[in-house]
């Protein structure tokens, strides 16, 4: 359960970085 939350959080951070680039 914790791992899933961690991966989703990482994905959200990656998405944020992507938006920062644009």
Secondary structure, 3 states (H helix, E strand, C coil): CHHHHHHHHHHHHHHHHHHHHC
